[in-house]
Amino acid sequence: MSDLKKTVVEVRDRLLEQATVGNASVCPICERPIKLYRRHIHTEMVVWLIGLYKLCRDGGWHTTLEIEERTDHLKAGGTNGTLLVHWGLIEKIPVENRGGGPAGRYRLTSLGEDFLHGKVSVPKSVFFLCNKIVGESIDRVKIRGALGNHFSYWSLTDA
């Protein structure tokens, strides 16, 4: 490993050690502000995942718009649902967006299906630094815990 790469890795590791959720720091290399974020899996994300599940029975890939149209109970923002890729519950293939913003098509992973059927738990939270996952919570959650008390699991999964 080159000396420069070794130095960058050391700086990154030191930043990770010092990072606390919500407190901004400045990168000593690029001098840009950086912040550690924690994202919890929550109700809207689970409702979005159920909407995707209903569409994925055909085995295809689907846009956030298609998923939200399928989700009658809640207009879960696509941004929240698409974060489930970081839990490994969905996968994304990028597509060209004529508007210039991010776009993609999504489908359920086998882990996502197991999560929906209550067979597995996932980390309750993941931690991001500079848009990259740097850790996950020790606490784990199954679908009913992530869904909360706002909805009936059975009414949401009924096709």
C-alpha positions in Angstrom: 0.0 0.0 0.0 1.4 3.4 -0.9 2.1 5.9 1.8 -0.6 8.3 0.6 -3.2 5.6 0.6 -2.1 4.4 4.0 -2.4 8.0 5.4 -5.9 8.4 3.9 -7.0 5.0 5.5 -5.5 6.1 8.9 -7.4 9.5 8.7 -10.7 7.7 7.8 -10.3 5.2 10.6 -9.6 8.1 13.1 -12.7 10.0 11.9 -14.8 6.9 12.4 -13.5 6.5 15.9 -14.3 10.1 16.7 -17.7 10.3 14.9 -20.8 10.5 17.0 -24.3 10.6 15.6 -25.5 14.2 14.7 -22.2 16.0 15.4 -20.5 17.5 12.3 -16.7 17.4 11.8 -14.5 18.6 9.0 -12.5 16.3 6.9 -8.8 17.0 7.3 -8.1 16.0 3.7 -10.8 17.7 1.7 -12.0 20.2 4.4 -15.6 19.4 3.7 -18.1 19.0 6.5 -18.9 15.4 7.4 -21.5 14.0 9.7 -22.5 10.5 11.0 -26.1 9.7 10.4 -28.3 7.0 11.9 -31.2 5.7 10.0 -33.9 3.5 11.6 -36.0 1.0 9.7 -39.6 2.4 10.3 -43.3 2.0 9.4 -43.2 3.8 6.0 -40.3 1.8 4.8 -42.0 -1.5 5.7 -45.2 -0.4 4.0 -43.2 0.5 0.9 -41.5 -3.0 1.1 -44.9 -4.7 1.3 -46.0 -2.7 -1.8 -42.8 -3.9 -3.6 -43.5 -7.5 -2.5 -47.0 -7.4 -4.0 -45.5 -6.2 -7.3 -42.5 -8.6 -7.3 -44.7 -11.7 -7.5 -44.1 -11.3 -11.3 -40.3 -11.5 -10.7 -39.7 -8.1 -12.3 -38.1 -4.8 -11.4 -40.3 -1.9 -10.4 -40.0 1.9 -10.0 -40.8 3.9 -6.8 -43.9 5.3 -8.6 -45.2 1.8 -9.3 -44.6 0.8 -5.7 -46.3 3.9 -4.2 -49.3 3.3 -6.5 -49.6 -0.2 -5.1 -49.5 1.1 -1.5 -53.0 2.2 -0.7 -52.5 2.6 3.0 -49.7 5.2 2.9 -47.9 7.2 0.4 -44.5 6.2 1.6 -41.8 8.4 0.1 -39.7 6.5 -2.4 -36.6 7.9 -0.7 -37.3 6.1 2.5 -38.2 2.8 0.9 -35.2 2.9 -1.4 -32.9 3.0 1.7 -33.8 -0.6 2.4 -31.1 -1.5 -0.1 -28.7 -0.7 2.8 -30.3 -3.5 4.9 -30.0 -5.9 2.0 -33.8 -6.2 1.8 -34.1 -4.9 -1.8 -31.7 -4.5 -4.7 -31.5 -1.7 -7.3 -30.6 -1.4 -10.9 -30.1 2.2 -12.0 -32.1 3.6 -14.9 -31.8 6.8 -16.9 -33.9 9.6 -15.5 -34.8 12.3 -18.0 -35.2 14.8 -15.2 -31.5 14.3 -14.2 -32.2 13.0 -10.7 -31.5 9.6 -9.3 -33.7 6.8 -10.6 -33.9 3.1 -10.4 -35.9 0.0 -10.5 -36.1 -2.3 -7.4 -36.9 -5.8 -6.5 -37.0 -7.9 -3.3 -34.0 -10.0 -2.2 -34.4 -13.4 -0.6 -33.5 -11.7 2.7 -36.3 -9.1 2.1 -38.8 -11.9 1.5 -37.7 -13.7 4.7 -38.0 -10.5 6.6 -41.5 -9.9 5.3 -42.5 -13.5 6.3 -41.1 -12.9 9.8 -38.3 -15.5 9.4 -35.4 -13.1 10.1 -34.6 -9.9 11.9 -32.4 -7.0 10.6 -30.5 -4.3 12.4 -32.8 -1.7 13.7 -30.5 1.1 12.5 -27.6 1.6 10.1 -24.9 4.3 10.4 -23.8 6.4 7.4 -20.8 8.6 7.0 -20.3 10.3 3.7 -23.2 8.3 2.2 -21.5 5.0 3.0 -22.5 2.5 5.7 -20.0 2.4 8.5 -21.9 0.3 11.0 -25.2 -1.1 12.2 -27.0 -1.2 15.6 -26.7 -4.2 17.9 -30.5 -4.0 18.3 -32.4 -6.1 15.8 -36.0 -5.9 14.6 -38.5 -8.2 12.9 -41.2 -6.9 10.5 -43.9 -6.5 13.2 -41.6 -4.4 15.4 -40.5 -2.3 12.4 -44.1 -1.8 11.3 -45.3 -0.6 14.6 -48.8 -0.4 15.8 -50.1 1.8 13.0 -51.2 -1.0 10.7 -52.4 -4.5 10.7 -49.7 -6.7 9.1 -52.4 -9.0 7.7 -54.4 -6.2 6.0 -51.2 -4.8 4.4 -50.0 -8.1 3.0 -53.4 -9.2 1.7 -53.2 -9.0 -2.1 
